[in-house]
Amino acid sequence: MGSVQKPHVERPLIGEILIKRDMITPKQLAEALEIQKKQDGFIGEILVNLGYLQERDIVVALVVQCGLPYIAVNKYEIDSGVLKLIPAEVARNLHVIPLDRVGDVLSVVMINPLNEPLKEQLKQITGCRIAPFIATKTEIDETIARFYPR
C-alpha cells in the first residue's frame, strides 16, 4: 500500500470572501487589485485606504479565511513577564504583541497570522512555539502603546 496524501485545501481569497459577504463589489475589488499591482501591499489595507471597508471588516474576513481566533487585545491585561519576551522595538515594528505563555507556547496577536516568516522570526526571538491570534492593526498598536511606553 502506498502512502496516503492529505488533499491540499485551498483557502478562499480574501477578496472572494468580501464579495460573497456583500462587503465590497467585484468592481471595488478590481480597483484595489489594480492599485496593488502598482504599489504592493495587502489587498485588505488597500480596500480600507480606499474607504470601502473598515479594519474590522478585514479582520472578520481573515477569521473566515484562516479559521484563526480573533481577540480584542486592547481589552486585555498582559503579564509583564510575557511582555519581556518580545522587545518593545520588535513589537512596534512588526505590529505584534505577546498575550500569554503556557510552557513553550507563546500566544501572539498579529495582523496577519498567515505570515510564516514572521512567526519563524518570533520563534527565534522568543525561543517559543508561536500560537497566532488576530486583531486589527489599530487594536494591536493601541495595546503596544499601553504596555510598551516610550
C-alpha positions as CSV (number, residue, x, y, z in Angstrom):
1,M,0.0,0.0,0.0
2,G,1.2,3.5,-0.9
3,S,1.2,6.4,1.5
4,V,-2.0,8.3,1.8
5,Q,-1.6,12.0,1.0
6,K,-3.8,14.6,2.6
7,P,-5.7,16.6,0.0
8,H,-4.4,20.2,-0.3
9,V,-7.1,22.6,1.0
10,E,-7.4,25.8,-0.9
11,R,-8.3,28.8,1.2
12,P,-10.7,31.2,-0.4
13,L,-9.1,34.5,-1.3
14,I,-9.9,37.4,0.9
15,G,-11.5,39.3,-2.0
16,E,-13.8,36.4,-2.7
17,I,-14.9,36.3,1.0
18,L,-15.6,40.0,1.0
19,I,-17.7,39.8,-2.2
20,K,-19.6,36.8,-1.0
21,R,-20.5,38.6,2.2
22,D,-21.6,41.7,0.2
23,M,-19.0,43.8,1.8
24,I,-17.5,45.0,-1.5
25,T,-18.4,44.8,-5.1
26,P,-16.4,43.0,-7.8
27,K,-15.6,46.4,-9.3
28,Q,-14.2,47.7,-6.0
29,L,-12.0,44.6,-5.7
30,A,-10.8,45.0,-9.3
31,E,-9.9,48.6,-8.5
32,A,-7.9,47.5,-5.3
33,L,-6.1,44.8,-7.3
34,E,-5.0,47.3,-9.9
35,I,-3.6,49.5,-7.1
36,Q,-1.9,46.5,-5.6
37,K,-0.1,45.8,-8.9
38,K,1.4,49.3,-8.8
39,Q,2.3,49.7,-5.2
40,D,2.3,46.3,-3.5
41,G,0.7,46.0,0.0
42,F,-2.1,43.9,1.4
43,I,-5.4,43.9,-0.5
44,G,-7.3,44.5,2.7
45,E,-5.2,47.5,3.6
46,I,-5.8,49.0,0.1
47,L,-9.6,48.5,0.4
48,V,-9.5,50.3,3.8
49,N,-7.4,53.1,2.4
50,L,-9.9,53.5,-0.5
51,G,-12.7,53.9,2.1
52,Y,-14.6,50.7,1.1
53,L,-14.1,48.9,4.3
54,Q,-13.2,49.3,8.0
55,E,-10.2,47.5,9.5
56,R,-12.6,45.3,11.5
57,D,-14.2,44.1,8.2
58,I,-10.8,42.8,7.1
59,V,-10.2,41.0,10.4
60,V,-13.6,39.3,10.1
61,A,-12.8,38.1,6.6
62,L,-9.4,36.9,7.8
63,V,-11.0,34.9,10.6
64,V,-13.3,33.3,8.0
65,Q,-10.3,32.7,5.7
66,C,-7.9,31.3,8.2
67,G,-10.2,29.8,10.9
68,L,-7.9,31.6,13.4
69,P,-9.2,33.2,16.6
70,Y,-9.8,36.9,16.8
71,I,-9.0,38.6,20.1
72,A,-9.8,42.2,21.2
73,V,-6.2,42.5,22.6
74,N,-6.7,46.1,23.7
75,K,-9.2,44.9,26.3
76,Y,-6.6,42.6,28.0
77,E,-4.2,42.9,30.8
78,I,-0.9,41.3,29.9
79,D,1.7,40.0,32.4
80,S,4.9,41.9,32.4
81,G,7.0,38.7,32.2
82,V,5.2,37.8,28.9
83,L,5.8,41.3,27.5
84,K,9.5,40.9,28.1
85,L,9.6,38.0,25.6
86,I,9.2,40.4,22.7
87,P,11.2,43.6,22.9
88,A,9.3,46.9,22.5
89,E,11.0,47.9,19.3
90,V,10.2,44.5,17.7
91,A,6.6,44.7,18.8
92,R,6.3,48.2,17.3
93,N,8.0,47.4,14.0
94,L,6.2,44.1,13.4
95,H,2.8,45.1,14.9
96,V,2.7,42.1,17.2
97,I,2.1,41.7,20.9
98,P,2.6,38.6,23.2
99,L,-0.5,37.7,25.0
100,D,0.2,34.6,27.2
101,R,2.7,31.9,27.6
102,V,2.0,28.3,28.5
103,G,5.1,26.1,28.6
104,D,7.0,26.7,25.4
105,V,3.9,28.0,23.5
106,L,3.6,31.8,23.2
107,S,0.2,33.3,22.1
108,V,1.0,36.3,19.9
109,V,-1.6,38.7,18.5
110,M,-0.7,39.9,15.0
111,I,-2.3,41.5,11.9
112,N,-1.5,38.6,9.5
113,P,-1.3,35.2,11.3
114,L,-0.6,33.5,7.9
115,N,2.8,35.2,7.7
116,E,5.1,32.2,8.2
117,P,8.4,34.2,8.1
118,L,7.1,36.5,10.8
119,K,6.1,33.5,13.0
120,E,9.6,32.0,12.4
121,Q,11.3,35.3,13.4
122,L,9.2,35.5,16.6
123,K,10.1,31.9,17.4
124,Q,13.9,32.8,17.0
125,I,13.5,35.9,19.2
126,T,11.4,34.2,22.0
127,G,12.6,30.6,21.9
128,C,8.9,29.6,22.0
129,R,6.5,28.0,19.5
130,I,4.0,30.7,18.3
131,A,0.3,30.3,18.6
132,P,-1.1,33.2,16.4
133,F,-4.2,35.2,17.2
134,I,-5.6,38.0,15.0
135,A,-6.6,41.6,15.8
136,T,-6.8,44.9,13.9
137,K,-3.6,46.9,13.5
138,T,-5.3,49.8,15.5
139,E,-6.0,47.4,18.4
140,I,-2.5,46.0,18.4
141,D,-0.9,49.4,18.1
142,E,-3.0,50.8,21.0
143,T,-2.0,47.8,23.1
144,I,1.7,48.3,22.3
145,A,1.4,51.9,23.2
146,R,-0.2,51.0,26.6
147,F,2.2,48.2,27.6
148,Y,5.4,49.4,26.0
149,P,5.5,53.1,26.9
150,R,8.3,55.1,25.2
